[in-house]
Structures are given as structure tokens and as C-alpha cells.
Amino acid sequence: EIYKRGMFGNVKPTVTTDPSKLEQQAKEAMSQRGFNYIAGGAGERSTMEANRLAFRQWKLVPRMLRGAAQRDLSVELFGEKQPNPIIVAPVGVQEIFHEDKDVGVAEVAAELGVTFTMSTAGSSSIEHIGKVGREKGGRQWFQLYWPKSDDVTASLLNRAKREGFKVLVVTLDTWTLGWRPWDLDHAYVPFVKGLGCEVGFSDPAFRKGYGKDPRDPKHVTEASIAWTTDIFDGMGHTWESLKLLKQYWDGPIILKGIQSVDDAKLAVQYGMDGVLVSNHGGRQLDGAVGSLDMLAEIAEAVGDKTTVLFDSGIRTGADVMKALALGAKAVLIGRPVMYGLGIAGKAGAKDVMRYLLADLDQSMGLAGYKNVHELGPHSIRRIQYPG
Ligand code: FNR
């Protein structure tokens, strides 16, 4: 369809189909502050770069004459079939990228059969996103920045459960924000602004402690700061604390930010349903390994006991195939979808997802695979080209 529109209609896409040009296009279209918040990484961005370099070290080995003219991209995750292995990663404060914000992305993801993950620091309420998900028949997961207060945790999880969010993604790598010079140099703290009204501030557990007029701007700021402090004071949590979390959430729980085999084994020991091999897109600990570099080891150690997912650095259909070949069941996409949102609102986010799905489908066919289950270590080879 994308080819045909160009060939016969001379219709040029609004969002570039070239993943390597997406960032530049977003830079030109977006406010500097919004763009910097997406494109930035921690420290000297060496982990962010390592995420991409890790992908370049793996090459696919194509097969021929395998009847791969028709492909089935579907996967089963936590007992549910989804038509493709793509999930939108949780991204906070999307209102600073475009007014369509997260609720718009949730809507277009549902239209494409892509699972949407809502961030605790989302720009819309849990109820608003839940409603759109139900109306559009989309699958939605909820990401938790694990608050210090059990009351707030229980309240957030009860609301998410009530709204039909199926899976809980607990982010472990962000009990404080990473050292992000691109934001620090602009004195930019997105969370306080982003929490203006619809999000944490609206949580009933929070209102308890702040029984003043919710429309008073001073109150909004106080509640936002208190909310942020509570969320980022969660560093006292331990593996044992996961037991408590299980009391509040009876559905599948995934731990996000796993980079070590030992932690993946602990996740299994503590009864976690999944691990998301991720380094937050290189936004937290700079100097850490590229996320893909840890995937194969982790999948080998725990892949038969828990569901292994992957993110950090995926840009193309071939990247998705590489992650699946190295043991991930599905992958999450962060920045590219946000660049699409910044360039052209929810239609732009949708285009980015469509192109990625089309690229994946075509790459699978060209490599001779009829479905994602056929991918494995035999599908790829590690090669270090000089330079
Ligand atoms: C994120 N990420 C993130 N993760 C999370 O658990 N909660 C959040 O609120 C956010 N917020 C957020 C904002 C922005 C602007 C970015 C770019 C990322 C991390 C995200 O879920 C994911 O791990 C990475 O984005 C994956 O790496 P790529 O695809 O961006 O390379």
C-alpha cells in the first residue's frame, strides 16, 4: 500500500519512511525542549549509542524457496494472541511532544493491533486511556513507577485493573532520573510540569493528603512535587517487596530494566511472569552495556520459565527480527513512535508503527520466514566489520 501510493499516486508520506532520517525530521518539526527530551540520553550517551552498535554486530542470514509469500506475524503473550510482536513502550509526559499526546497514540495503536503501554507519568488519566482502549478494542498494559507509599501503589493498580489494563510493567531502573545533560542544561524537569492535572494529582490516594481546592495552582504545584517525590523515593524497594505488589495485582507482572542474568533468575524465583530486557533507551545508567548484548544470555537462562521481552534501540523490521532471534517473544518501541507523534500527531505515530510493521513483514518474507516462531539463533550471525 505504501509503495503503491508513491508509485501510482505520487503521494509522499508525511513522516519519512527512512528510520535514519526520523530523528532529523522530528528535530525540524518539534520545539527544542520537546525534541531534546526524547532524543537525549544519560551522560555522554555512550549506552544509547551502544544500543544501536549492538544491533549492527548482528546480521540476518536469509533463506530461499521457503514459501514465505504469506506471513503470520502473530505472537501469544500471557495467554492472549496479538497480531504482531510490537508494543508501544511506556513514555511519560507526551503532551510536551504534541497535543494528541498518549491518548492519541493509544487510539492509533489499537487500530493497528499494537499493544499500548501507559506510563505512570502519562499525560492523560488512567480512566481516559482505559476508555479509549475499550472503545477501540485495543490491548493495554500499565507501567508502574513504584511509589514509596503503599496507598498510592494500591490506588494506581486498582484504577488500572478497573480500567481493563491487562499486564503490569514495573520499571526498576528509574528510582531517580539519570544524569541527562540535554535536560539539565535547559533546567528542564518534565515531570513537575507534566503532572499539572490529569495524572498523579488526580489520584484519590493523593487527594487524601491534600484536601485543598484541586484547582488552586499552588495546590497543583505542591501535589505535583509531592507526587514526584513519592514516586522517586521508591528506592527502598527490594526483591521481597515484590510480594506486596503481587497482593495488589493478580494479573501478569513484568519487571522492566533487567540487564543481568542474576536479576532475571531472581525475577523467576520471585514468581514474575516476565522480564523486559531494557536499559531505558540509554537514559539512565550511562556506561552500561548495550541492551541487545545481554538478551541472548538472559533468554537462555530464563526463557523457558518466564516471558522475555526486549527494548532499547529497535528502529527497523530487521532489528525486531534480530531481537526475536536472540530470544525475545516481543519488543517495545520508544523514541521512533514519539518522533512520529512530534512530527504529525497521532497520524504520525500511526505512520511510524505502520512502516515498522510493513518493514518487519517484508523483511521476514525476504529472509524466508513464514512466522516469528521460525526465528532463532540459526537466523543470525555475529560479525564485526571494521570501522
Ligand atoms: C521513556 N521511557 C520510559 N520508561 C518507563 O518505564 N516509563 C516512562 O515514563 C518512560 N518515559 C520515557 C520518556 C521518553 C521520552 C523516552 C524516550 C523513553 C523508556 C521507554 O519505555 C523505553 O524503555 C525506551 O524508550 C526504549 O528505547 P528506544 O526504543 O527509545 O531506543
Residues whose N, C-alpha, C, O or C-beta is under 5 A from the ligand:
A	BS01	FNR	Y37 I38 A89 P90 V91 G92 S119 A121 Q143 T171 S278 H280 G281 D311 S312 G313 I314 L332 I333 G334 R335
